[in-house]
Amino acid sequence: MGRFSLTDSLKLIAGTRISSYEDKDVDTGTTTVKESGVVSPYAGLIYDINDVHSAYISYSDIFNPQSNKSLDGNTLKPVVGSNYETGIKSEFLGGQLNTSVAVFRLEQTNLARLDESVPNDPSNACGGRCYTASDKVTSQGVQLSANGEIQPGWNLAAGYTYVNSEYASGASKGERYATELPQHTVQLATNYQLPNTDWSVGGNLQHYSKIYKEEADWKISRDALTLVGLTAKYQINSNADLTLVVNNLFDETYRASMYSRNYTPFGDPREFSVNLKYRF
């Protein structure tokens, strides 16, 4: 990866990754997937608008080997595609508060998709749950973030992500991909050092839009979900601190994920913990 100054305000970042990958069955010695010398370039431009704002645009190739197997026991081919992103990054309060706004588009082929037509059975050639490689999928979205010290002793980290993924080819063209993942995600965390004390308090919030998973004869869904947590920390001395944590403050009952019709585990209930840390 190299960084080059084209002008005082314009920078070029460019590089490449060369990948070789082989998947071999340890029992038979058969090679199921082999890729050699795959070149994955990256390039980006950064323009300093002023001392506060910088705009950027970037492109990168995608090449990600997979471990999931299909019904015949062969490993799925690597995920390949392209990633495009542009946005603005800013620094406020003398660099103490950083923000970013980005829009992105990913085009990916061979993403693993659970094969619902095959029951989960350890005797399957795939070892249990089998997968198929998806046709081309496009994902477009927006990311917003802000983090830093907004007031003396008060730190904040906030983020919002929207992503819409659809099949761009094949029999499912136009349908949403990965409905078990939320399209909207909000994350917020804050911490405040109480003045003239050894105590700090904080909280966090995660919000996820509705998700679901369905096939022809069944559907499982989870409504929009908000989880809240609280923390309190006491600095005993320079080497030791005590932290009190509450997760899932309102004791929400929810499905943490949706892998298949028969496997949709629930998330953790309200949980309290006390942690004592000592640094030698």
Backbone torsions as a table, in degrees:
resi	resn	phi	psi	omega
1	MET	NA	127.4	179.9
2	GLY	-123.5	150.0	179.3
3	ARG	-121.8	125.9	-173.9
4	PHE	-128.3	136.5	178.3
5	SER	-91.9	109.5	178.3
6	LEU	-81.4	-38.8	171.7
7	THR	-143.3	-178.2	177.9
8	ASP	-61.6	-29.1	-175.2
9	SER	-106.6	-13.7	-173.4
10	LEU	-116.1	125.1	-179.6
11	LYS	-120.3	145.2	175.0
12	LEU	-114.4	130.0	173.7
13	ILE	-116.9	126.5	-177.4
14	ALA	-145.0	150.1	178.6
15	GLY	-175.9	-179.2	178.4
16	THR	-152.9	157.5	175.4
17	ARG	-124.4	135.2	177.8
18	ILE	-112.5	121.9	-173.5
19	SER	-118.9	141.3	170.2
20	SER	-128.2	137.3	-171.2
21	TYR	-147.0	136.1	177.3
22	GLU	-142.4	133.9	175.6
23	ASP	-116.8	123.1	-175.8
24	LYS	-128.9	136.0	176.3
25	ASP	-71.7	120.0	-175.7
26	VAL	-69.7	-23.0	-179.5
27	ASP	-81.6	-43.7	-175.9
28	THR	-100.4	-18.3	-176.3
29	GLY	77.0	7.5	-178.4
30	THR	-79.7	132.1	175.7
31	THR	-85.8	121.3	-177.6
32	THR	-97.0	-34.2	178.2
33	VAL	-138.9	133.7	177.7
34	LYS	-146.7	126.7	177.6
35	GLU	-132.9	134.1	-178.7
36	SER	-129.5	137.1	174.2
37	GLY	60.7	38.2	179.1
38	VAL	-77.0	121.0	-177.7
39	VAL	-94.7	124.5	179.7
40	SER	-121.3	95.7	-177.5
41	PRO	-78.9	157.8	174.1
42	TYR	-137.4	139.9	176.0
43	ALA	-149.6	142.8	179.5
44	GLY	-151.8	150.0	175.2
45	LEU	-118.9	135.7	177.1
46	ILE	-122.3	127.2	179.3
47	TYR	-120.1	120.0	178.3
48	ASP	-81.0	104.2	-179.1
49	ILE	-66.9	-45.7	175.4
50	ASN	-159.3	-163.0	-177.6
51	ASP	-71.4	-12.8	-175.9
52	VAL	-105.4	-42.3	-170.9
53	HIS	-114.2	142.0	173.3
54	SER	-133.1	134.2	177.1
55	ALA	-104.5	148.6	-179.8
56	TYR	-144.8	159.1	172.9
57	ILE	-144.1	140.8	-176.5
58	SER	-145.7	157.6	176.0
59	TYR	-139.6	141.3	174.2
60	SER	-149.8	148.1	172.4
61	ASP	-81.0	152.2	178.4
62	ILE	-113.8	129.9	173.3
63	PHE	-148.0	102.9	-176.2
64	ASN	-127.0	108.8	175.1
65	PRO	-60.3	153.0	-178.6
66	GLN	-122.0	162.4	177.3
67	SER	-114.7	-13.9	179.5
68	ASN	-66.6	148.2	-176.5
69	LYS	-117.7	152.3	177.4
70	SER	-88.8	176.9	-176.3
71	LEU	-57.6	-32.3	-179.6
72	ASP	-79.7	1.3	177.6
73	GLY	89.2	-2.3	179.8
74	ASN	-84.3	144.5	177.0
75	THR	-71.5	138.6	178.6
76	LEU	-62.7	148.8	177.2
77	LYS	-63.5	155.4	179.0
78	PRO	-59.0	150.6	173.2
79	VAL	-73.7	129.5	179.0
80	VAL	-127.2	154.2	179.1
81	GLY	164.6	-157.6	-176.4
82	SER	-139.0	151.4	179.7
83	ASN	-130.1	124.1	178.4
84	TYR	-118.6	137.0	-179.1
85	GLU	-149.5	142.6	173.3
86	THR	-144.7	152.0	-177.9
87	GLY	-178.0	-173.7	179.2
88	ILE	-131.9	131.7	174.8
89	LYS	-114.4	141.0	-175.1
90	SER	-136.2	153.0	175.4
91	GLU	-125.5	124.6	179.2
92	PHE	-119.0	169.1	177.0
93	LEU	53.4	44.6	178.0
94	GLY	66.7	28.5	179.5
95	GLY	92.2	-1.0	-179.3
96	GLN	-78.5	-22.5	179.5
97	LEU	-123.0	121.7	-178.7
98	ASN	-113.9	135.4	178.0
99	THR	-130.4	157.8	175.9
100	SER	-149.6	146.3	174.6
101	VAL	-130.9	126.7	-177.1
102	ALA	-141.3	145.9	169.3
103	VAL	-120.1	146.3	-174.7
104	PHE	-144.3	161.1	174.7
105	ARG	-145.4	127.1	176.4
106	LEU	-117.0	138.8	173.4
107	GLU	-122.4	115.4	-173.6
108	GLN	-132.6	143.5	177.1
109	THR	-125.5	145.7	178.5
110	ASN	81.9	15.1	175.4
111	LEU	-58.0	137.1	-178.1
112	ALA	-67.7	135.9	177.7
113	ARG	-133.6	126.8	-178.3
114	LEU	-58.7	131.4	178.6
115	ASP	-86.6	93.9	-175.9
116	GLU	-68.1	-14.6	-179.5
117	SER	-77.9	-9.6	-178.1
118	VAL	-112.8	119.2	178.9
119	PRO	-62.0	150.4	176.0
120	ASN	-71.7	111.1	-175.5
121	ASP	-146.2	121.1	-179.6
122	PRO	-57.9	-20.4	-179.7
123	SER	-80.5	-8.7	176.8
124	ASN	-60.9	151.0	178.5
125	ALA	-61.2	-25.3	179.1
126	CYS	-81.5	-9.7	178.0
127	GLY	94.8	2.0	-179.7
128	GLY	154.4	-97.7	175.9
129	ARG	-86.7	129.0	-178.5
130	CYS	-102.8	154.9	-176.7
131	TYR	-130.8	159.3	172.0
132	THR	-121.9	158.2	177.9
133	ALA	-90.3	126.6	-177.2
134	SER	-74.0	156.1	168.7
135	ASP	-70.0	-174.1	-176.8
136	LYS	-60.0	132.8	178.2
137	VAL	-121.9	132.7	174.6
138	THR	-111.2	136.4	178.6
139	SER	-125.6	127.6	178.9
140	GLN	-127.8	143.6	-178.5
141	GLY	-171.3	-173.2	-177.3
142	VAL	-134.8	141.6	174.5
143	GLN	-128.7	130.4	175.7
144	LEU	-123.1	139.3	177.9
145	SER	-149.8	152.2	175.3
146	ALA	-149.5	133.4	176.8
147	ASN	-154.6	147.6	178.3
148	GLY	148.8	-170.6	-179.9
149	GLU	-98.3	104.4	-175.3
150	ILE	-84.0	-22.4	173.2
151	GLN	-145.7	156.8	178.1
152	PRO	-52.1	121.1	179.1
153	GLY	83.4	-3.2	-177.3
154	TRP	-117.0	111.0	-179.6
155	ASN	-107.1	144.1	-177.3
156	LEU	-138.9	139.6	172.1
157	ALA	-134.9	123.8	-177.3
158	ALA	-137.9	146.0	179.3
159	GLY	-153.6	150.0	175.9
160	TYR	-138.7	135.5	177.9
161	THR	-132.6	132.8	170.5
162	TYR	-122.5	131.0	177.6
163	VAL	-142.2	135.1	176.5
164	ASN	-122.8	119.7	-177.8
165	SER	-116.3	131.5	-179.1
166	GLU	-137.5	152.1	172.1
167	TYR	-71.1	130.9	-178.4
168	ALA	-102.5	-4.5	179.0
169	SER	-157.2	171.7	178.3
170	GLY	83.2	-172.0	-175.7
171	ALA	-64.5	-25.4	-177.4
172	SER	-97.3	14.5	-176.6
173	LYS	-51.6	130.7	179.7
174	GLY	91.0	-15.3	179.1
175	GLU	-83.3	153.7	-179.9
176	ARG	-71.7	138.6	176.9
177	TYR	-97.6	141.4	175.2
178	ALA	56.3	60.1	178.5
179	THR	-66.9	-13.3	178.2
180	GLU	-80.6	1.6	175.5
181	LEU	-111.3	139.0	-177.0
182	PRO	-69.8	144.4	174.4
183	GLN	-79.9	-32.5	-179.2
184	HIS	-116.9	130.5	176.5
185	THR	-134.7	130.3	176.5
186	VAL	-122.4	131.8	177.6
187	GLN	-131.1	135.3	-178.4
188	LEU	-142.5	131.5	176.0
189	ALA	-140.8	139.9	-179.6
190	THR	-144.1	152.2	179.1
191	ASN	-145.8	138.1	-177.1
192	TYR	-132.5	125.5	175.9
193	GLN	-84.4	114.1	-179.1
194	LEU	-65.6	127.0	-175.0
195	PRO	-58.2	137.6	174.0
196	ASN	60.0	27.7	176.3
197	THR	-136.8	173.2	175.3
198	ASP	-98.7	14.5	-177.7
199	TRP	-105.0	143.4	168.4
200	SER	-134.1	146.3	-178.6
201	VAL	-128.3	154.1	-178.7
202	GLY	-158.4	175.9	178.6
203	GLY	-157.4	164.4	177.6
204	ASN	-146.1	153.6	-179.2
205	LEU	-141.7	135.4	172.6
206	GLN	-127.0	130.1	178.0
207	HIS	-124.4	133.8	-179.1
208	TYR	-129.0	136.3	177.4
209	SER	-73.6	171.4	-176.1
210	LYS	-58.9	141.8	175.5
211	ILE	-129.7	160.9	177.5
212	TYR	-160.6	165.2	174.7
213	LYS	-142.6	134.9	-176.4
214	GLU	-149.5	155.1	169.5
215	GLU	-131.0	-168.6	-173.5
216	ALA	-60.7	-36.6	-172.6
217	ASP	-115.4	10.4	178.9
218	TRP	-158.1	159.1	177.8
219	LYS	-152.6	133.3	175.9
220	ILE	-121.9	135.7	-177.8
221	SER	-138.9	160.8	173.2
222	ARG	-134.5	125.4	179.0
223	ASP	-66.4	169.3	176.6
224	ALA	-51.5	139.2	-171.3
225	LEU	-128.6	136.7	174.1
226	THR	-126.9	125.5	178.1
227	LEU	-116.0	138.0	-177.3
228	VAL	-125.6	139.9	176.1
229	GLY	-133.4	156.4	179.2
230	LEU	-130.6	150.5	175.8
231	THR	-139.1	151.4	172.2
232	ALA	-142.2	133.6	-176.1
233	LYS	-128.6	134.5	177.6
234	TYR	-117.4	122.4	179.2
235	GLN	-86.2	101.9	-176.1
236	ILE	-66.8	-49.3	174.2
237	ASN	-157.5	-168.7	-175.9
238	SER	-67.2	-17.3	-177.3
239	ASN	-107.9	-17.0	-171.8
240	ALA	-132.0	144.8	173.9
241	ASP	-145.9	154.5	-179.2
242	LEU	-120.4	128.0	-177.3
243	THR	-122.3	131.0	175.5
244	LEU	-106.8	132.3	-175.3
245	VAL	-131.5	136.1	171.4
246	VAL	-123.6	119.7	175.9
247	ASN	-105.6	149.7	-178.7
248	ASN	50.8	59.5	-173.4
249	LEU	-51.7	-40.3	-175.7
250	PHE	-94.9	13.6	173.5
251	ASP	52.9	50.5	178.2
252	GLU	-69.4	138.5	172.9
253	THR	-100.3	122.7	-173.4
254	TYR	-156.9	158.2	174.2
255	ARG	-85.6	121.8	-176.2
256	ALA	-71.9	-32.5	-178.7
257	SER	-157.8	167.9	-178.7
258	MET	-135.1	89.1	-178.9
259	TYR	-80.7	-41.4	-177.9
260	SER	-161.9	179.0	179.8
261	ARG	-58.4	-35.7	-174.5
262	ASN	-101.0	4.0	-178.7
263	TYR	-143.2	92.5	177.1
264	THR	-133.4	77.1	-174.1
265	PRO	-63.6	148.7	177.7
266	PHE	-83.9	154.0	176.6
267	GLY	-79.2	168.9	-178.3
268	ASP	-68.9	142.1	175.2
269	PRO	-74.3	-173.9	176.8
270	ARG	-54.6	137.8	-174.0
271	GLU	-140.7	133.7	177.1
272	PHE	-113.0	141.9	175.8
273	SER	-148.0	152.0	176.9
274	VAL	-127.0	125.9	-177.5
275	ASN	-122.3	128.1	176.0
276	LEU	-110.1	122.4	-178.5
277	LYS	-118.7	132.4	177.6
278	TYR	-129.4	129.0	-179.2
279	ARG	-105.5	121.4	-178.6
280	PHE	-85.1	NA	NA
